[in-house]
Amino acid sequence: MSTTYLIVMIVGMALATLISRVPPLVLATKLKPGRKVQRWLKQVPPAVMAALVAPAIFAPDGQIWISYHNADLMVGTATLIVAIATKNFYATIAFGVCAMAFVNLVLN
């Protein structure tokens, strides 16, 4: 493939992305969703995070594995406890990363 072809493709895809994302964003800034919609939208980030994290914790090798030998599950549980206790996003992330690093260093 030529360099010109690649540049045209990249610019074309950037324009397609821009055209498909800007109009809804402009419309969304002018509309004020109702209370029910706002309450529902507040639940989207935790639901997405749970959908991303749960398979890694409960099925680290592709099969569901609920056991105290499952290091991912143990670290995830401890991190959940820290999240509930502190209600601090950064403290939770820092604890989870440090706990997982510690477990990987000790167990591997």
C-alpha positions as CSV (number, residue, x, y, z in Angstrom):
1,M,0.0,0.0,0.0
2,S,1.2,3.5,-0.8
3,T,1.6,6.2,1.8
4,T,-0.9,8.4,0.1
5,Y,-3.5,5.6,0.2
6,L,-2.9,5.1,4.0
7,I,-3.2,8.8,4.7
8,V,-6.4,9.0,2.7
9,M,-7.8,6.0,4.6
10,I,-6.8,7.5,8.0
11,V,-8.4,10.9,7.2
12,G,-11.5,9.2,5.8
13,M,-12.0,7.1,8.9
14,A,-11.4,10.2,11.1
15,L,-14.1,12.1,9.2
16,A,-16.5,9.1,9.4
17,T,-15.9,9.0,13.2
18,L,-16.3,12.7,13.5
19,I,-19.5,12.8,11.5
20,S,-21.1,10.0,13.4
21,R,-20.2,11.3,16.9
22,V,-20.5,15.1,16.8
23,P,-24.2,15.5,15.9
24,P,-25.5,13.3,18.8
25,L,-23.1,15.2,21.1
26,V,-24.4,18.6,20.0
27,L,-28.0,17.4,20.4
28,A,-27.3,15.9,23.8
29,T,-25.9,19.2,25.1
30,K,-29.2,20.9,24.2
31,L,-31.5,18.3,25.7
32,K,-32.0,17.8,29.4
33,P,-32.9,14.2,30.3
34,G,-35.6,13.5,32.9
35,R,-34.8,12.4,36.5
36,K,-35.4,8.7,35.6
37,V,-33.1,8.8,32.6
38,Q,-30.4,10.6,34.7
39,R,-30.7,8.0,37.5
40,W,-30.4,5.2,34.9
41,L,-27.4,6.8,33.2
42,K,-25.6,7.1,36.5
43,Q,-25.7,3.2,36.7
44,V,-24.0,2.7,33.3
45,P,-20.3,3.2,34.4
46,P,-20.5,0.8,37.4
47,A,-22.3,-1.7,35.2
48,V,-19.7,-1.5,32.4
49,M,-16.9,-1.8,35.0
50,A,-18.5,-4.9,36.5
51,A,-19.0,-6.4,33.1
52,L,-15.3,-5.9,32.4
53,V,-13.9,-7.0,35.7
54,A,-16.2,-9.9,36.7
55,P,-15.0,-12.4,34.0
56,A,-11.3,-11.7,34.9
57,I,-12.0,-12.3,38.6
58,F,-14.4,-15.2,38.5
59,A,-13.0,-17.0,35.4
60,P,-9.3,-16.1,35.1
61,D,-8.6,-19.1,32.9
62,G,-11.9,-19.1,31.0
63,Q,-13.7,-21.4,33.4
64,I,-15.6,-20.2,36.5
65,W,-13.3,-20.8,39.5
66,I,-14.6,-19.8,42.9
67,S,-12.1,-20.9,45.5
68,Y,-9.8,-19.3,48.0
69,H,-6.9,-20.5,45.7
70,N,-8.2,-18.1,43.1
71,A,-5.8,-15.1,43.7
72,D,-7.8,-12.8,41.4
73,L,-11.0,-13.5,43.4
74,M,-9.2,-12.9,46.7
75,V,-7.7,-9.6,45.5
76,G,-11.0,-8.6,44.0
77,T,-12.8,-9.3,47.2
78,A,-10.3,-7.3,49.3
79,T,-10.5,-4.4,46.8
80,L,-14.3,-4.4,47.0
81,I,-14.0,-4.2,50.8
82,V,-11.6,-1.2,50.4
83,A,-14.0,0.4,47.9
84,I,-17.0,0.1,50.3
85,A,-15.0,1.2,53.3
86,T,-13.3,4.2,51.8
87,K,-15.6,5.2,48.9
88,N,-12.5,6.6,47.3
89,F,-11.8,5.7,43.7
90,Y,-8.1,6.4,43.8
91,A,-7.5,4.5,47.1
92,T,-9.4,1.6,45.7
93,I,-7.4,1.5,42.5
94,A,-4.1,1.9,44.3
95,F,-5.0,-0.9,46.7
96,G,-6.1,-3.2,44.0
97,V,-3.0,-2.6,41.8
98,C,-0.6,-3.0,44.8
99,A,-2.4,-6.1,46.1
100,M,-2.3,-7.8,42.7
101,A,1.3,-6.9,42.3
102,F,2.1,-8.3,45.8
103,V,0.2,-11.5,45.1
104,N,1.9,-12.0,41.7
105,L,5.3,-11.4,43.3
106,V,4.6,-13.8,46.2
107,L,2.8,-16.6,44.2
108,N,4.9,-16.5,41.0
